[in-house]
Amino acid sequence: MSDTVDNNFQLIVPKVFEGLSTFRNPKKYFRYKAFHGGRGGGKSHAFAIALVSLAAKQEIRVLCCREIQNSIKDSSKRLIEDKINAAGLGWFFTSTETEIRGLNGSIFTFKGLFRNLESITSTEGIDICWIEEADSTSAKSFEKIIPTIRKEGSEIWLSWNPSDEFAPIEQLFRSGTPPPKTLLREVNYKDNQFFPSVLEMERQHMLVTNPVLHKHVWEGGYIVAENALFDQESLVWQKDFIKEGRVRGDWIIFETYNLRHRYAIGADVSEGVGRDSSTAIVFDFTTMEVVAEFESRTIEPDLFGHELFNLSEQYGGCLVCPEVNSCGNSTVSKLRELGANLYLRKSNVDKIKNLKTGHYGWRTGSNKPTMMYELKDALVEKEIKLISKYLVKEIESYDADNIKVTRFDPKQTRHYDRVMAMAIVWQMRAEVAKTKKPDIAALQQARINSLRAKSLQ
């Protein structure tokens, strides 16, 4: 059996995607091929067709990845197999449980970035990397995967439906000047010559019944809250105070510690699925503004406890209040172990053992509507300054229906983790008010004594 194919197999790449077929053409070389847009544009199908066509004609190594891939069923493997069979190339390609191989040496592998970053970074010789659903790819994943695809003439293909203007993919390609040698193209249903009539029927129905959602789903616009909880005019005022801040790992620091001020930290602990993130907001109750924020989709709950403790120490050992859920309990345990100034929700006295016990952290349940409406009132009254553009954007897009959600749903694709952390820290205002004002003279003397002690060691 021949290990080559002729050019008679039927794989038609729609005209709008013709740029995908220029691989190894030095006159039309693009390092990045980035296609974004709404549903029905045919992005995934076109990418799969182009890759199968290239892999049949020449030996290439293709890495197909996405941020979250819990199993091979979550990957694009089945779609690529369908295109192989549709072209009558089943004799040429062999599909195993985890990869697809061609008789000419071509190979497709499938990985989830979130759980396989370290193993992927050691991968050699990748010709084309396709990052599917790139809108959910974290900044950390981009930082790791881009330098990994380093073979001369290699390409990185990206396809996504835009959701958030501050998503890493948007910051990388659409918010400013994209990287050199980038083919950036918007593709929607109007550009798909094979757009099926059944989808057109669905599209027209949504256009009539929900034009706001239609703009996102079918026209590739960013997500806008259909039923916004927070007053949009008050958020326009907030944008006047936005700062870039200083990035330090997963933290963004807007203002450093002032020993005359009072602080607290609110935290939402991640379940580690999809878009869910562990987040924290450090709030200055003296100036009434956010001074730091944290966001990570990869950190373990106990390590998050370390992060919260370290930053609490940097802000004068301020009060820390993580939300208590299945993961939050691990964070609370670590904070207690480290001796953090942890929010005590409820204290009990065991009269038999003569011991004082307590329940630590914040528990969200039927009190969630109260939390959110109190935060809303504070924004309307212009009591607080959010400072963070990411926090402003989340609050701007927060849907009122979300206040009914009190349990984690792994199928949920839109999370408001920063909003939750901000709502929690705002609940700490009464606790912070109970604390005594810092004794500046005593703190300064303690610092002097500490420096003297270190000099004598």
C-alpha positions as CSV (number, residue, x, y, z in Angstrom):
1,M,0.0,0.0,0.0
2,S,1.3,3.4,-0.9
3,D,2.4,5.8,1.8
4,T,1.4,8.8,-0.3
5,V,-2.0,10.1,-1.6
6,D,-2.9,12.0,-4.7
7,N,-4.7,15.3,-4.7
8,N,-8.1,13.9,-5.7
9,F,-9.6,13.4,-2.2
10,Q,-12.5,15.7,-1.5
11,L,-11.7,18.2,1.3
12,I,-12.9,21.7,0.5
13,V,-11.7,24.5,2.8
14,P,-14.1,27.4,2.7
15,K,-12.7,30.5,0.9
16,V,-12.5,32.6,4.1
17,F,-10.1,30.0,5.6
18,E,-7.8,29.7,2.6
19,G,-5.0,31.2,4.8
20,L,-4.8,28.0,6.7
21,S,-3.4,26.2,3.6
22,T,-0.3,28.3,3.2
23,F,1.8,26.1,5.6
24,R,5.5,25.9,4.5
25,N,4.9,28.6,1.9
26,P,7.7,31.1,2.7
27,K,6.0,33.9,0.7
28,K,2.7,33.5,2.7
29,Y,4.1,32.5,6.1
30,F,2.1,33.4,9.2
31,R,3.4,32.4,12.7
32,Y,-0.1,32.8,14.1
33,K,-3.4,32.1,12.3
34,A,-6.2,33.4,14.6
35,F,-9.8,33.1,13.6
36,H,-12.6,34.4,15.9
37,G,-16.3,34.8,15.6
38,G,-19.7,33.5,16.5
39,R,-21.5,30.2,16.1
40,G,-22.0,28.8,12.6
41,G,-18.8,30.3,11.1
42,G,-17.4,26.8,10.6
43,K,-14.1,27.5,12.4
44,S,-13.6,24.0,13.9
45,H,-14.7,22.2,10.8
46,A,-12.4,24.3,8.5
47,F,-9.4,23.8,10.8
48,A,-10.0,20.1,10.9
49,I,-10.3,19.9,7.1
50,A,-7.2,22.0,6.6
51,L,-5.1,19.9,9.0
52,V,-6.2,16.6,7.5
53,S,-5.4,17.9,4.0
54,L,-1.9,19.0,5.0
55,A,-1.2,15.9,7.0
56,A,-2.2,13.7,4.0
57,K,0.1,15.5,1.5
58,Q,3.2,15.9,3.7
59,E,4.6,14.6,7.0
60,I,3.7,17.0,9.8
61,R,3.3,16.8,13.6
62,V,0.1,18.4,14.9
63,L,-0.7,19.2,18.5
64,C,-4.4,19.8,19.1
65,C,-5.1,21.3,22.5
66,R,-7.6,23.2,24.6
67,E,-7.4,24.5,28.1
68,I,-9.6,21.9,29.7
69,Q,-9.6,18.3,28.4
70,N,-10.7,15.8,31.0
71,S,-10.7,13.0,28.5
72,I,-10.0,12.3,24.8
73,K,-13.8,12.7,24.3
74,D,-13.4,16.4,25.0
75,S,-10.8,16.9,22.2
76,S,-11.2,17.5,18.5
77,K,-10.1,13.9,17.8
78,R,-13.6,12.8,16.7
79,L,-14.0,15.8,14.4
80,I,-10.7,15.1,12.7
81,E,-11.6,11.4,12.3
82,D,-14.9,12.4,10.7
83,K,-13.1,14.6,8.1
84,I,-10.6,11.7,7.4
85,N,-13.5,9.3,6.7
86,A,-15.4,11.9,4.7
87,A,-12.4,12.3,2.4
88,G,-12.0,8.5,2.0
89,L,-8.7,8.5,3.8
90,G,-9.5,5.9,6.4
91,W,-6.9,3.6,4.7
92,F,-4.2,6.2,5.1
93,F,-4.7,7.2,8.7
94,T,-4.8,4.9,11.7
95,S,-6.6,6.1,14.9
96,T,-5.6,4.8,18.3
97,E,-7.1,5.7,21.6
98,T,-5.0,8.8,22.0
99,E,-3.6,9.8,18.6
100,I,-4.0,9.6,14.8
101,R,-1.1,8.5,12.6
102,G,-0.6,8.7,8.8
103,L,1.3,6.3,6.6
104,N,3.7,9.2,5.7
105,G,4.7,9.7,9.3
106,S,2.1,12.5,10.1
107,I,0.8,12.4,13.6
108,F,-2.0,14.1,15.6
109,T,-1.8,14.3,19.4
110,F,-4.4,15.8,21.7
111,K,-3.7,17.5,25.1
112,G,-5.4,19.6,27.7
113,L,-3.2,22.5,28.6
114,F,-4.5,22.9,32.2
115,R,-3.3,19.5,33.4
116,N,-0.4,18.8,30.9
117,L,1.6,22.0,30.7
118,E,4.8,20.6,31.9
119,S,4.7,17.5,29.7
120,I,3.7,19.6,26.7
121,T,6.7,22.0,27.2
122,S,9.0,19.1,26.7
123,T,7.4,18.1,23.4
124,E,9.7,18.5,20.3
125,G,9.1,19.0,16.6
126,I,5.6,20.3,16.5
127,D,4.8,21.8,13.1
128,I,1.3,23.1,13.9
129,C,-0.4,23.7,17.2
130,W,-4.1,24.2,17.1
131,I,-5.6,25.8,20.3
132,E,-9.3,25.3,20.1
133,E,-11.7,27.4,22.3
134,A,-8.8,29.7,22.8
135,D,-11.0,32.2,24.7
136,S,-10.7,30.0,27.8
137,T,-6.9,29.6,27.6
138,S,-5.2,31.1,30.6
139,A,-2.3,33.6,30.4
140,K,-0.1,31.0,32.0
141,S,-0.9,28.4,29.3
142,F,0.0,30.9,26.6
143,E,3.3,31.8,28.3
144,K,4.2,28.1,28.3
145,I,2.8,26.8,25.0
146,I,4.0,29.6,22.7
147,P,7.8,29.1,23.2
148,T,7.3,25.3,23.1
149,I,6.2,25.5,19.4
150,R,9.7,26.5,18.3
151,K,10.4,24.4,15.2
152,E,11.5,26.5,12.2
153,G,8.5,27.4,10.2
154,S,6.0,26.2,12.8
155,E,2.6,27.7,13.2
156,I,0.1,28.3,16.0
157,W,-3.6,28.2,15.0
158,L,-6.2,29.6,17.2
159,S,-10.0,29.5,17.0
160,W,-12.5,30.9,19.5
161,N,-15.8,32.5,20.1
162,P,-15.1,35.8,21.9
163,S,-16.7,36.2,25.4
164,D,-14.6,38.7,27.5
165,E,-12.6,41.6,26.1
166,F,-10.0,41.1,28.9
167,A,-9.5,37.4,28.2
168,P,-5.8,36.6,27.6
169,I,-6.5,35.7,23.9
170,E,-8.2,39.1,23.4
171,Q,-5.3,41.0,25.1
172,L,-2.8,39.1,22.9
173,F,-4.4,39.6,19.5
174,R,-7.2,42.1,19.5
175,S,-6.7,44.8,22.2
176,G,-3.5,46.2,20.8
177,T,-0.9,45.3,18.2
178,P,-0.9,41.6,17.5
179,P,2.4,39.7,17.4
180,P,4.4,39.8,14.1
181,K,3.3,37.5,11.3
182,T,-0.3,37.2,12.5
183,L,-3.2,36.4,10.3
184,L,-6.2,37.7,12.3
185,R,-9.7,37.2,10.8
186,E,-13.3,37.5,12.0
187,V,-15.5,34.7,10.7
188,N,-19.3,34.5,11.3
189,Y,-22.2,32.6,9.9
190,K,-22.4,35.1,6.9
191,D,-19.0,34.0,5.8
192,N,-19.8,30.2,5.9
193,Q,-20.9,29.1,2.4
194,F,-22.0,25.8,3.9
195,F,-24.1,27.4,6.7
196,P,-27.0,24.9,7.3
197,S,-30.6,25.9,7.1
198,V,-31.4,24.3,10.5
199,L,-28.9,26.7,12.2
200,E,-30.3,29.7,10.2
201,M,-33.7,28.9,11.7
202,E,-32.3,28.9,15.2
203,R,-30.4,32.1,14.5
204,Q,-33.5,34.0,13.3
205,H,-35.4,32.8,16.3
206,M,-32.8,34.2,18.7
207,L,-32.5,37.4,16.7
208,V,-36.2,38.0,17.4
209,T,-36.4,36.7,20.9
210,N,-33.1,37.8,22.3
211,P,-31.1,40.3,20.1
212,V,-28.5,41.0,22.9
213,L,-27.6,37.3,23.1
214,H,-27.7,37.0,19.3
215,K,-24.9,39.6,19.1
216,H,-22.7,37.4,21.2
217,V,-23.7,33.9,20.0
218,W,-24.0,34.5,16.3
219,E,-22.0,37.7,15.6
220,G,-19.0,37.1,17.8
221,G,-19.6,40.0,20.2
222,Y,-18.5,40.0,23.9
223,I,-20.9,38.7,26.5
224,V,-23.2,41.4,27.8
225,A,-25.5,40.8,30.8
226,E,-29.1,40.5,29.5
227,N,-30.4,41.2,33.0
228,A,-27.7,43.2,34.6
229,L,-27.9,43.4,38.4
230,F,-25.5,46.3,38.9
231,D,-26.3,49.8,37.8
232,Q,-24.4,50.5,34.6
233,E,-24.1,54.3,35.1
234,S,-22.3,53.8,38.4
235,L,-19.8,51.6,36.6
236,V,-19.1,54.3,34.1
237,W,-17.9,56.4,37.1
238,Q,-15.7,53.5,38.2
239,K,-13.8,53.5,35.0
240,D,-12.3,56.9,35.8
241,F,-10.3,55.3,38.6
242,I,-9.0,52.2,36.8
243,K,-5.2,51.5,37.3
244,E,-3.0,49.0,35.6
245,G,-1.1,48.0,38.8
246,R,2.1,46.0,39.2
247,V,1.9,42.3,38.3
248,R,3.6,40.0,40.7
249,G,2.9,36.3,39.9
250,D,-0.8,35.9,40.0
251,W,-1.3,39.1,42.0
252,I,-1.8,42.6,40.7
253,I,-0.8,45.2,43.3
254,F,-2.4,48.7,42.9
255,E,-1.3,50.2,46.2
256,T,1.2,49.0,48.8
257,Y,0.6,48.8,52.5
258,N,0.1,51.9,54.5
259,L,0.4,51.3,58.3
260,R,-2.2,54.0,59.0
261,H,-4.9,52.1,57.0
262,R,-7.2,49.2,57.7
263,Y,-7.4,46.3,55.3
264,A,-9.3,43.0,54.7
265,I,-9.1,40.2,52.2
266,G,-12.1,38.4,50.6
267,A,-11.5,35.2,48.7
268,D,-13.4,32.8,46.5
269,V,-11.9,29.4,46.3
270,S,-11.9,27.5,43.0
271,E,-13.3,24.1,42.3
272,G,-10.7,24.0,39.5
273,V,-13.1,23.3,36.6
274,G,-13.5,25.2,33.3
275,R,-13.4,29.0,33.9
276,D,-13.7,28.7,37.6
277,S,-10.8,30.6,39.4
278,S,-9.5,31.1,42.9
279,T,-9.7,34.8,43.4
280,A,-9.0,37.3,46.2
281,I,-9.6,41.0,46.7
282,V,-7.6,43.1,49.1
283,F,-9.6,46.1,50.2
284,D,-8.5,49.3,52.0
285,F,-11.3,50.4,54.3
286,T,-9.6,53.7,54.9
287,T,-9.5,54.9,51.3
288,M,-12.4,52.6,50.4
289,E,-10.7,51.1,47.3
290,V,-9.3,47.8,46.0
291,V,-5.5,47.7,46.5
292,A,-4.7,44.2,45.2
293,E,-6.3,41.3,43.5
294,F,-5.4,37.6,42.8
295,E,-6.6,35.2,40.1
296,S,-5.5,31.7,39.3
297,R,-7.2,28.7,37.7
298,T,-4.4,26.3,38.6
299,I,-3.5,26.8,42.2
300,E,-4.4,24.1,44.7
301,P,-6.6,25.2,47.7
302,D,-3.9,24.7,50.3
303,L,-1.4,26.7,48.3
304,F,-4.0,29.4,47.9
305,G,-4.0,29.5,51.7
306,H,-0.3,30.3,51.6
307,E,-0.9,33.1,49.1
308,L,-3.6,34.6,51.2
309,F,-1.5,34.4,54.4
310,N,1.6,36.0,52.8
311,L,-0.4,38.9,51.4
312,S,-2.2,39.4,54.7
313,E,1.1,39.7,56.4
314,Q,2.2,42.3,53.8
315,Y,-0.9,44.3,54.6
316,G,-0.3,44.4,58.3
317,G,-1.7,41.0,59.2
318,C,-5.1,42.0,58.0
319,L,-8.3,40.0,58.3
320,V,-8.7,37.1,55.8
321,C,-12.1,35.8,54.8
322,P,-12.3,32.9,52.3
323,E,-15.6,31.4,51.2
324,V,-16.2,28.0,52.7
325,N,-17.1,25.2,50.3
326,S,-15.5,21.8,49.6
327,C,-12.3,23.4,48.5
328,G,-12.5,26.4,50.8
329,N,-12.2,24.1,53.8
330,S,-8.7,23.2,52.7
331,T,-7.8,26.8,52.4
332,V,-9.2,27.6,55.8
333,S,-7.3,24.7,57.4
334,K,-4.0,26.0,55.9
335,L,-4.7,29.5,57.1
336,R,-5.4,28.3,60.6
337,E,-2.2,26.2,60.5
338,L,-0.2,29.3,59.5
339,G,-1.8,31.4,62.2
340,A,-3.6,33.9,59.9
341,N,-6.0,36.6,61.2
342,L,-8.9,34.5,60.0
343,Y,-12.6,35.6,60.0
344,L,-14.5,33.7,62.8
345,R,-18.0,33.2,61.6
346,K,-19.3,31.5,64.7
347,S,-17.8,30.5,68.0
348,N,-18.9,27.7,70.4
349,V,-17.8,26.6,73.8
350,D,-17.6,22.9,74.6
351,K,-18.6,23.0,78.3
352,I,-17.6,19.4,78.9
353,K,-14.1,19.8,77.5
354,N,-13.9,23.5,78.4
355,L,-12.7,24.3,74.9
356,K,-13.6,27.2,72.7
357,T,-14.2,26.1,69.1
358,G,-15.2,28.1,66.0
359,H,-16.4,28.1,62.4
360,Y,-14.1,30.0,60.2
361,G,-14.6,31.6,56.8
362,W,-17.6,32.9,54.9
363,R,-20.5,30.7,54.0
364,T,-22.7,31.7,51.1
365,G,-26.2,30.5,50.9
366,S,-29.5,32.2,51.3
367,N,-27.6,35.4,52.1
368,K,-26.2,35.7,48.6
369,P,-28.9,38.2,47.4
370,T,-28.2,40.4,50.4
371,M,-24.5,40.3,49.7
372,M,-24.9,41.3,46.1
373,Y,-27.5,44.0,46.7
374,E,-25.4,45.6,49.5
375,L,-22.5,45.7,47.1
376,K,-24.8,47.2,44.5
377,D,-25.9,49.9,46.9
378,A,-22.3,50.7,47.7
379,L,-21.5,51.2,44.0
380,V,-24.6,53.3,43.4
381,E,-23.7,55.5,46.3
382,K,-20.1,55.7,45.1
383,E,-18.8,54.5,48.4
384,I,-16.1,52.3,46.9
385,K,-13.6,52.4,44.1
386,L,-13.0,49.1,42.2
387,I,-9.7,50.1,40.6
388,S,-9.3,46.8,38.7
389,K,-10.5,46.7,35.1
390,Y,-11.1,43.0,35.4
391,L,-13.3,43.5,38.4
392,V,-15.2,46.3,36.7
393,K,-15.8,44.1,33.7
394,E,-17.1,41.2,35.7
395,I,-19.5,43.4,37.7
396,E,-20.6,45.0,34.5
397,S,-21.5,41.6,33.0
398,Y,-23.0,40.1,36.2
399,D,-26.4,38.6,35.5
400,A,-29.1,39.1,38.1
401,D,-30.1,35.4,37.7
402,N,-26.7,34.4,39.2
403,I,-27.8,35.5,42.7
404,K,-30.0,32.3,42.7
405,V,-26.9,30.1,42.2
406,T,-25.6,29.0,45.6
407,R,-23.9,25.7,44.6
408,F,-21.1,25.0,42.2
409,D,-22.3,23.8,38.8
410,P,-19.5,22.1,36.7
411,K,-21.5,22.7,33.5
412,Q,-21.5,26.5,34.1
413,T,-19.3,28.3,31.7
414,R,-19.5,31.8,33.1
415,H,-18.2,32.5,36.6
416,Y,-18.1,35.7,38.6
417,D,-15.2,34.8,41.0
418,R,-13.9,38.4,41.4
419,V,-17.4,39.7,42.1
420,M,-17.8,37.0,44.8
421,A,-14.5,37.9,46.4
422,M,-15.5,41.6,46.4
423,A,-18.9,40.9,47.9
424,I,-17.3,38.8,50.7
425,V,-14.7,41.5,51.5
426,W,-17.5,44.1,51.6
427,Q,-19.2,42.0,54.2
428,M,-16.1,42.4,56.4
429,R,-16.7,46.2,56.9
430,A,-18.4,45.7,60.2
431,E,-15.6,43.4,61.4
432,V,-12.9,45.8,60.3
433,A,-14.7,48.7,62.1
434,K,-14.4,46.8,65.4
435,T,-10.6,46.7,65.2
436,K,-8.6,49.4,66.9
437,K,-6.9,52.0,64.9
438,P,-3.2,51.2,64.4
439,D,-0.9,52.6,67.0
440,I,1.6,54.2,64.6
441,A,4.2,54.9,67.3
442,A,4.1,51.4,68.6
443,L,4.3,49.8,65.1
444,Q,7.3,52.0,64.3
445,Q,9.0,51.2,67.5
446,A,8.4,47.5,66.9
447,R,10.0,47.8,63.5
448,I,13.0,49.5,65.0
449,N,13.4,46.8,67.6
450,S,13.1,44.1,65.0
451,L,15.9,45.7,62.9
452,R,18.1,46.1,66.0
453,A,17.6,42.5,66.9
454,K,18.6,41.3,63.4
455,S,21.7,43.5,63.4
456,L,22.8,41.8,66.7
457,Q,22.4,38.3,65.3
